[in-house]
Amino acid sequence: MNPYPPSQPPVPQKSSKKWWFLGCGGCLGIIALGVLAIGFFVVSIMGVIKKTDAYTGALQRAQSSAELQEAIGTPMEPSYWVMGAVSTNNGAESAEFAIPLTGPKGVAAVTVKASRPAGATAWEYSILEALVASGPKKDTKIELK
């Protein structure tokens, strides 16, 4: 005879997997919010650059350049992505950015460095050139002044 009562099977313990999942989900949520915030910041900067007279003037000069039209074709469309910066200091403005352009024959990048003194209405371009990145005239540098 066994003096001990029959043993019960062990009670399964509750899994801690849901806490692990919630912990990882919380971290992933914070990372996702950070990525969204950075994306919003970058898109906002690009919007500011695209609204400047320096951008529109440079784009007009590039699109009306006969040499660039021959190199990448028409119509030339600017890319959504614009990299660079625009700043204001005591009324004087400066801009430095690149505009990717795509045409039916190839792709070019327009490099812009411009300034506008305080009180002036026109931008002065110290650098305004296009580098053809692909197409029949690849690696050709075109001055757009």
GUPALUM-590296 format. One record per residue: residue number from 1; residue in three letters; chain; x, y, z of N, C-alpha, C, O in turn. Coordinates in pm, 1 decimal. Atoms other than C-alpha are relative to their C-alpha. Layout:
<nodes>
NUM	ALA	A	X	Y	Z	X	Y	Z	X	Y	Z	X	Y	Z
...
</nodes>
This chain:
<nodes>
1	MET	A	81.7	-118.1	0.0	0.0	0.0	0.0	86.1	124.5	0.0	191.3	134.2	63.1
2	ASN	A	-73.4	-125.1	11.0	107.0	342.8	-86.0	-62.2	99.3	96.3	-180.1	132.3	83.7
3	PRO	A	56.7	-92.2	-99.0	67.7	583.6	207.9	-26.5	138.3	-59.2	-91.8	220.4	5.2
4	TYR	A	16.7	-133.3	59.7	71.9	882.3	-28.4	-117.4	-1.9	-97.3	-142.0	-101.6	-165.1
5	PRO	A	111.7	-4.3	95.6	-228.5	995.6	-227.0	54.3	-1.0	-143.1	167.8	40.4	-166.6
6	PRO	A	-48.7	2.8	138.1	-204.7	945.5	-602.0	37.2	142.9	-44.5	-32.2	239.7	-13.3
7	SER	A	-49.9	-132.8	38.9	-9.8	1230.3	-756.6	-80.8	55.2	-117.2	-125.2	-18.0	-205.6
8	GLN	A	71.9	-71.2	104.8	-178.7	1482.3	-975.7	101.7	41.0	-107.8	217.0	71.0	-76.7
9	PRO	A	-93.6	-48.6	101.3	-26.8	1572.9	-1310.5	29.8	147.9	25.9	-56.0	220.4	76.1
10	PRO	A	-34.4	-139.9	-29.1	157.7	1905.2	-1289.3	-90.2	95.2	-79.5	-125.0	69.7	-194.8
11	VAL	A	84.0	-101.9	63.7	-52.2	2210.5	-1367.6	89.2	81.1	-93.2	191.7	134.3	-50.4
12	PRO	A	-84.5	-78.7	90.0	83.1	2380.2	-1678.4	3.7	145.5	43.9	-98.4	203.4	80.9
13	GLN	A	-15.2	-140.2	-38.2	222.1	2724.1	-1601.0	-40.9	88.2	-117.6	-29.2	50.4	-234.2
14	LYS	A	38.0	-93.8	103.4	95.0	3024.5	-1786.9	125.6	46.1	-73.0	229.6	71.0	-12.1
15	SER	A	-114.3	-39.0	81.9	322.6	3119.8	-2069.5	26.6	149.1	13.7	-65.4	229.8	26.7
16	SER	A	-37.3	-141.5	-3.8	512.3	3444.1	-2055.2	22.9	53.3	-141.2	76.5	162.6	-159.9
17	LYS	A	-21.0	-41.4	139.0	514.1	3458.8	-2435.3	-76.9	127.5	-32.2	-27.3	209.4	-109.6
18	LYS	A	75.3	-120.5	33.2	243.7	3726.8	-2445.0	72.7	124.1	49.8	66.6	228.2	-15.6
19	TRP	A	-74.6	-116.3	-50.1	459.4	3959.3	-2231.8	120.9	26.8	-88.9	156.9	142.1	-112.6
20	TRP	A	-113.7	-16.2	91.0	755.3	3897.2	-2459.9	-47.2	66.3	-128.1	18.0	157.3	-179.3
21	PHE	A	56.0	-56.3	122.0	537.5	3973.8	-2762.3	-36.6	146.8	19.5	-6.9	229.8	-66.5
22	LEU	A	37.3	-138.9	-26.8	399.5	4292.3	-2604.0	123.7	87.6	16.4	125.4	202.2	-28.5
23	GLY	A	-124.5	-77.0	-17.4	749.8	4403.6	-2506.8	65.3	29.6	-133.3	106.1	142.9	-158.9
24	CYS	A	-58.7	-20.8	133.2	884.3	4353.6	-2858.2	-88.6	89.4	-85.0	-39.2	173.5	-160.1
25	GLY	A	92.6	-84.2	75.3	573.1	4509.2	-3006.9	11.6	145.8	40.6	3.4	235.1	-43.7
26	GLY	A	-17.5	-137.3	-47.8	621.3	4816.5	-2789.5	127.4	61.5	-55.3	127.3	176.8	-98.4
27	CYS	A	-127.5	-50.1	54.5	985.2	4851.6	-2898.4	-12.6	24.4	-149.6	34.1	126.5	-200.2
28	LEU	A	17.8	-18.0	143.7	892.2	4801.4	-3262.4	-89.3	120.4	-29.7	-67.6	191.2	-128.1
29	GLY	A	86.6	-117.3	17.0	617.5	5061.8	-3225.6	77.5	129.7	16.4	57.0	224.2	-59.8
30	ILE	A	-81.5	-119.3	-21.6	864.5	5316.3	-3089.9	94.4	21.2	-118.3	112.9	134.1	-163.9
31	ILE	A	-89.3	-10.8	116.6	1107.2	5240.7	-3373.8	-78.9	48.1	-121.7	-31.7	134.2	-195.8
32	ALA	A	82.6	-40.5	113.6	826.2	5274.5	-3630.1	-37.2	148.1	9.5	-35.6	218.4	-91.5
33	LEU	A	30.3	-142.0	-17.9	725.5	5612.3	-3483.5	121.7	86.6	-30.8	108.4	193.6	-90.3
34	GLY	A	-122.7	-74.1	29.7	1087.2	5727.8	-3504.1	25.5	9.0	-148.9	61.4	115.1	-199.9
35	VAL	A	-19.6	1.0	146.1	1113.9	5624.0	-3869.5	-101.5	92.7	-66.7	-66.0	167.0	-158.2
36	LEU	A	101.9	-89.0	56.2	786.3	5802.5	-3948.5	33.9	146.5	25.5	14.9	230.2	-62.7
37	ALA	A	-36.1	-138.4	-32.1	906.1	6119.4	-3772.3	114.2	47.8	-89.3	111.0	160.4	-138.9
38	ILE	A	-112.4	-36.1	86.4	1233.1	6119.0	-3968.5	-48.9	18.3	-143.3	-9.3	113.5	-210.5
39	GLY	A	55.9	-11.2	134.8	1043.3	6058.7	-4293.6	-78.4	128.6	-18.0	-65.7	195.4	-120.7
40	PHE	A	77.2	-123.9	5.8	807.1	6346.4	-4218.9	92.7	120.9	-6.3	67.2	215.4	-80.9
41	PHE	A	-97.7	-109.8	-1.5	1104.1	6574.1	-4145.9	65.9	15.3	-136.9	77.7	126.9	-187.4
42	VAL	A	-66.1	-3.8	131.1	1279.0	6482.6	-4474.3	-95.5	52.4	-106.5	-57.2	136.4	-187.8
43	VAL	A	98.9	-44.5	98.7	961.7	6531.4	-4680.0	-30.4	148.8	19.4	-49.7	220.5	-78.8
44	SER	A	24.4	-141.0	-27.2	902.4	6868.5	-4509.7	112.9	86.1	-54.0	88.0	191.3	-112.7
45	ILE	A	-115.8	-74.6	50.0	1255.2	6985.5	-4594.4	-6.2	8.5	-152.5	16.5	115.0	-210.0
46	MET	A	8.6	-0.4	146.7	1209.5	6882.3	-4958.9	-109.3	96.4	-46.4	-92.0	165.5	-146.8
47	GLY	A	107.5	-92.1	36.1	882.4	7076.0	-4970.5	42.6	144.7	11.9	5.8	227.4	-71.6
48	VAL	A	-49.7	-137.0	-18.0	1051.7	7389.3	-4838.0	93.2	36.9	-114.7	82.4	146.3	-169.9
49	ILE	A	-94.0	-27.2	109.6	1329.9	7364.4	-5098.7	-75.9	21.6	-130.1	-45.0	114.6	-204.7
50	LYS	A	73.2	-8.7	126.8	1082.0	7310.2	-5384.1	-83.2	127.1	-12.1	-119.0	166.3	-123.2
51	LYS	A	80.0	-122.3	4.2	887.8	7623.7	-5290.6	84.0	126.0	-16.3	28.3	234.9	-30.2
52	THR	A	-84.0	-118.7	12.1	1187.5	7856.6	-5317.8	12.5	44.5	-144.9	-1.9	-34.9	-237.9
53	ASP	A	-24.0	-53.6	133.9	1251.1	8083.7	-5613.3	129.4	-55.4	-57.9	142.9	-66.3	-179.8
54	ALA	A	-126.2	57.6	47.8	1602.0	7935.6	-5633.1	-26.1	-132.8	-69.9	32.6	-160.0	-174.7
55	TYR	A	33.9	129.5	59.8	1455.6	7591.1	-5706.9	-73.4	19.0	-132.6	-35.3	-39.8	-233.8
56	THR	A	78.9	-16.7	122.6	1198.5	7708.8	-5961.6	83.2	64.7	-110.5	70.5	27.1	-227.0
57	GLY	A	-86.5	-62.8	100.2	1453.8	7933.6	-6137.1	99.9	-97.1	-58.5	121.9	-98.8	-179.6
58	ALA	A	-97.7	98.7	47.1	1712.5	7656.4	-6157.2	-67.5	-104.8	-87.2	-12.3	-145.3	-189.5
59	LEU	A	73.3	99.7	77.9	1453.2	7407.8	-6282.9	-38.6	55.5	-137.4	-27.5	-14.4	-238.1
60	GLN	A	35.0	-62.1	128.7	1334.6	7649.9	-6553.0	121.5	8.7	-91.4	112.5	-22.6	-210.1
61	ARG	A	-121.4	-10.0	81.7	1691.1	7710.9	-6671.2	42.4	-137.0	-52.1	84.4	-150.2	-167.1
62	ALA	A	-38.8	135.1	42.6	1761.3	7337.8	-6681.1	-92.2	-50.5	-110.5	-45.5	-104.2	-210.9
63	GLN	A	95.2	51.2	97.2	1443.6	7253.0	-6870.7	3.9	76.5	-132.2	-36.7	22.8	-235.2
64	SER	A	-7.0	-77.5	124.1	1502.4	7530.9	-7125.7	138.0	-6.8	-66.1	158.3	53.7	-171.4
65	SER	A	-133.5	13.6	57.9	1868.2	7438.5	-7190.3	-3.8	-93.9	-120.4	-39.8	-211.0	-107.9
66	ALA	A	0.1	81.8	122.3	1902.1	7315.7	-7550.6	99.9	-115.3	11.3	74.0	-225.8	-36.4
67	GLU	A	-102.2	103.9	-13.6	2218.2	7123.2	-7462.3	-48.2	-113.9	90.1	-24.1	-231.0	60.9
68	LEU	A	52.4	103.0	-90.4	2050.1	6940.7	-7173.2	-117.4	-73.6	-65.3	-132.2	-194.4	-46.6
69	GLN	A	109.9	64.8	72.2	1740.8	6872.4	-7385.6	54.5	-103.6	-97.8	-1.6	-212.3	-111.7
70	GLU	A	-61.7	93.6	93.6	1966.9	6709.4	-7644.7	58.3	-121.1	73.8	54.3	-233.2	23.1
71	ALA	A	-66.2	107.4	-74.6	2145.1	6504.3	-7376.9	-97.5	-100.5	59.9	-74.1	-221.0	51.0
72	ILE	A	91.5	94.2	-66.9	1846.6	6356.7	-7188.9	-140.0	-1.4	-60.5	-223.9	-81.7	-19.9
73	GLY	A	129.6	-0.5	67.2	1551.0	6442.9	-7412.4	-103.6	84.1	71.9	-81.9	131.6	183.4
74	THR	A	111.6	-72.2	-59.7	1222.8	6616.2	-7347.2	-124.5	-87.5	-8.5	-136.3	-166.5	-102.1
75	PRO	A	1.8	-92.4	-112.4	1006.3	6632.1	-7151.9	92.1	-46.4	112.7	111.2	-166.0	134.7
76	MET	A	-84.4	27.7	-116.7	1238.7	6655.2	-6852.4	-87.3	13.0	124.2	-155.1	114.0	143.5
77	GLU	A	80.2	-1.1	-121.5	1073.6	6568.3	-6524.4	91.6	-3.1	122.5	181.5	-86.9	129.8
78	PRO	A	-79.6	5.4	-122.7	1223.3	6649.7	-6183.3	-45.0	-116.2	87.9	-163.3	-149.9	92.6
79	SER	A	30.5	107.5	-93.6	1242.0	6366.6	-5933.7	-68.1	58.0	123.4	-55.9	177.1	152.0
80	TYR	A	62.6	-43.8	-125.3	1040.9	6384.9	-5613.6	105.9	35.2	103.4	87.7	128.2	181.9
81	TRP	A	-103.9	-17.7	-100.9	1361.6	6363.7	-5408.9	92.6	114.5	-36.1	150.3	116.0	-144.8
82	VAL	A	-93.3	-111.4	14.1	1561.9	6684.4	-5369.9	85.2	1.0	125.9	33.2	1.4	237.4
83	MET	A	-90.3	2.4	-114.3	1868.3	6683.3	-5148.7	69.2	135.3	11.3	114.9	189.9	-89.1
84	GLY	A	-70.6	-125.8	-18.8	2016.1	6998.3	-4998.6	-56.2	79.7	115.6	-120.7	25.9	205.6
85	ALA	A	41.3	-87.0	-110.1	1945.2	7296.6	-4777.6	-23.0	141.5	-51.8	36.5	184.3	-150.7
86	VAL	A	25.6	-141.6	24.2	1808.5	7650.9	-4783.9	4.4	67.4	135.9	-53.5	17.3	232.3
87	SER	A	-9.3	-67.5	-129.5	1891.3	7900.4	-4510.4	-15.0	150.4	-16.3	8.9	205.6	-123.8
88	THR	A	15.0	-144.7	-4.4	1821.1	8261.2	-4412.9	78.2	51.8	119.3	70.3	-3.7	228.9
89	ASN	A	-78.3	-60.1	-107.4	2054.7	8482.0	-4208.9	-6.6	151.2	-15.8	52.2	206.3	-108.9
90	ASN	A	17.1	-145.4	3.4	1960.2	8846.3	-4138.3	-55.6	48.6	-134.0	-11.9	151.5	-185.6
91	GLY	A	63.2	-38.9	125.3	1747.7	8862.0	-4452.7	69.1	-52.9	-124.6	8.0	-58.4	-231.4
92	ALA	A	-72.3	57.8	113.8	2016.0	8712.3	-4679.2	-31.2	-149.3	-4.9	-37.5	-216.4	98.1
93	GLU	A	33.6	141.2	16.1	1932.1	8371.7	-4820.7	108.2	-72.3	-78.5	175.6	-13.7	-163.3
94	SER	A	-91.7	83.7	77.5	2147.1	8088.5	-4946.9	-65.7	-135.9	-20.9	-144.8	-182.3	61.2
95	ALA	A	57.7	129.9	34.4	2058.5	7760.9	-5113.3	107.3	-85.7	-63.9	188.3	-37.9	-143.3
96	GLU	A	-91.4	98.4	57.9	2256.3	7450.9	-5199.7	-75.8	-131.6	-7.9	-110.9	-190.2	94.5
97	PHE	A	77.1	122.8	15.7	2078.2	7149.9	-5346.7	26.5	-61.4	-136.4	92.6	-2.0	-221.6
98	ALA	A	-11.8	71.5	126.7	2063.4	6896.1	-5628.7	-138.9	-43.5	-44.7	-219.1	-91.5	35.3
99	ILE	A	128.9	37.9	58.0	1768.4	6832.2	-5860.8	24.0	-113.8	-99.2	86.1	-91.4	-203.1
100	PRO	A	-8.7	107.4	99.5	1753.9	6490.3	-6030.5	-104.5	21.8	-109.3	-221.6	45.5	-79.4
101	LEU	A	90.5	-15.0	113.8	1600.5	6519.0	-6380.1	1.5	-126.9	-83.1	106.7	-187.6	-103.3
102	THR	A	12.0	118.4	84.5	1473.5	6234.0	-6595.5	-63.1	40.0	-132.3	-163.4	111.2	-136.1
103	GLY	A	53.3	-21.8	133.4	1417.5	6248.9	-6969.4	-7.9	-133.0	-72.1	38.7	-234.0	-19.3
104	PRO	A	13.1	126.1	72.2	1338.7	5986.8	-7233.4	133.6	-61.4	-42.5	141.2	-182.4	-63.9
105	LYS	A	-130.7	51.8	41.8	1708.4	5954.9	-7330.2	94.4	-27.8	115.7	192.8	-99.6	98.2
106	GLY	A	-92.9	19.6	-110.2	1868.5	5962.5	-6986.5	-38.8	76.5	124.6	-149.9	127.9	137.7
107	VAL	A	19.2	-62.7	-131.0	1907.6	6107.3	-6638.8	113.4	98.0	23.6	227.0	73.7	-17.2
108	ALA	A	-101.5	-98.4	-35.2	2091.4	6415.5	-6513.3	-26.4	51.3	140.6	-138.5	43.5	190.8
109	ALA	A	13.0	-62.6	-131.6	2155.9	6581.8	-6178.4	43.8	145.0	-13.2	156.1	173.4	-55.1
110	VAL	A	-29.2	-142.4	5.3	2140.0	6960.3	-6161.0	49.8	42.5	137.4	-20.7	26.7	237.1
111	THR	A	-58.9	-47.9	-124.4	2369.6	7104.4	-5893.9	-18.8	150.4	7.7	12.4	222.5	-87.0
112	VAL	A	31.7	-141.6	-16.3	2267.6	7443.8	-5756.4	64.8	52.1	127.8	53.8	-8.5	234.3
113	LYS	A	-47.7	-75.5	-115.7	2447.6	7685.0	-5526.1	-33.4	144.7	-30.1	19.8	202.6	-124.8
114	ALA	A	49.4	-134.1	28.7	2276.7	8022.6	-5504.9	-10.5	80.2	129.2	-16.6	25.4	239.2
115	SER	A	18.4	-89.5	-114.2	2246.0	8325.5	-5279.4	-83.3	118.9	-43.0	-89.7	153.9	-160.9
116	ARG	A	78.9	-120.7	24.3	2020.7	8625.8	-5248.9	27.5	94.8	115.8	-9.3	65.6	229.6
117	PRO	A	-28.1	-96.5	-106.8	2140.7	8930.6	-5053.9	-129.3	54.3	61.2	-235.1	49.4	-1.4
118	ALA	A	116.3	-56.6	-67.5	1904.4	9092.1	-4804.8	-57.6	113.3	-83.8	15.5	202.1	-127.5
119	GLY	A	68.3	-103.8	75.0	1649.0	9306.0	-4985.8	-1.1	-21.8	-149.7	-75.2	46.6	-220.3
120	ALA	A	-4.0	26.3	144.1	1730.7	9165.7	-5330.4	-117.1	-89.0	-39.9	-172.7	-161.3	42.7
121	THR	A	110.3	83.3	47.9	1466.8	8999.9	-5546.1	48.8	-118.2	-83.0	-20.3	-219.6	-92.6
122	ALA	A	-49.6	106.0	88.5	1683.4	8787.7	-5777.5	107.2	-83.6	69.6	187.6	-32.2	147.3
123	TRP	A	-102.6	91.2	-50.2	1892.4	8484.1	-5687.1	123.1	9.2	-90.0	111.1	23.5	-211.7
124	GLU	A	-126.2	3.2	73.8	2258.0	8481.9	-5791.0	54.1	-142.3	10.3	79.9	-192.2	119.8
125	TYR	A	-44.9	138.7	2.9	2373.9	8136.3	-5899.1	151.8	-3.8	-17.0	203.7	38.6	-120.3
126	SER	A	-145.0	16.8	14.5	2741.7	8065.5	-5830.2	31.0	-134.3	-66.0	131.7	-147.4	-135.5
127	ILE	A	-10.9	129.2	68.8	2698.8	7703.9	-5943.9	-138.7	-36.3	-50.0	-235.1	-40.6	26.4
128	LEU	A	123.6	46.9	60.2	2428.3	7594.7	-6183.6	40.9	-83.8	-120.0	61.3	-33.3	-230.4
129	GLU	A	-47.7	89.8	104.3	2528.2	7289.8	-6381.9	-70.2	-134.6	10.1	-120.4	-173.3	115.7
130	ALA	A	60.9	132.4	5.1	2395.1	6953.4	-6488.8	106.7	-101.5	-37.0	189.3	-77.0	-125.0
131	LEU	A	-87.9	111.3	33.3	2587.5	6628.2	-6492.5	-88.2	-112.6	-51.8	-174.2	-163.5	20.1
132	VAL	A	80.0	105.8	60.9	2441.0	6371.6	-6729.7	47.8	-133.4	57.1	164.1	-170.4	41.1
133	ALA	A	-35.9	124.3	-69.0	2434.7	6042.6	-6537.5	-20.1	-123.5	-87.4	47.8	-224.2	-67.7
134	SER	A	21.4	112.9	89.0	2301.8	5812.2	-6809.5	-51.7	50.6	-133.1	-103.5	161.8	-143.1
135	GLY	A	44.2	-37.1	133.0	2220.6	5817.5	-7176.7	117.6	9.2	-95.1	230.1	-23.8	-57.7
136	PRO	A	-106.3	-4.1	99.8	2420.2	5875.0	-7493.8	111.8	98.8	34.2	224.1	81.0	-12.9
137	LYS	A	-101.7	-99.5	-36.4	2607.4	6174.6	-7344.7	37.4	-12.8	147.9	52.9	87.5	217.6
138	LYS	A	-31.3	27.1	-140.2	2690.3	6011.8	-7010.0	129.1	71.6	40.5	223.6	80.9	-37.8
139	ASP	A	-113.4	-68.9	-61.7	2934.9	6202.5	-6784.3	30.6	134.6	-64.5	141.2	186.2	-48.5
140	THR	A	-16.3	-133.5	55.9	2886.6	6528.5	-6977.1	-47.2	102.5	102.8	-155.2	88.5	160.3
141	LYS	A	36.7	-106.4	-90.9	2885.1	6841.8	-6760.5	-47.8	118.0	-83.8	20.8	161.1	-176.6
142	ILE	A	61.1	-107.2	77.6	2658.1	7119.0	-6888.7	-21.9	120.7	91.3	-91.7	110.3	192.2
143	GLU	A	22.6	-125.2	-73.1	2672.6	7478.9	-6759.2	-136.4	54.8	-38.8	-170.2	59.0	-157.1
144	LEU	A	136.4	-45.7	25.5	2321.5	7621.2	-6725.8	-16.4	150.6	20.2	-130.1	196.9	29.6
145	LYS	A	12.0	-143.7	-27.2	2398.1	7992.5	-6671.3	-48.6	76.8	-117.7	-63.6	198.8	-109.8
</nodes>
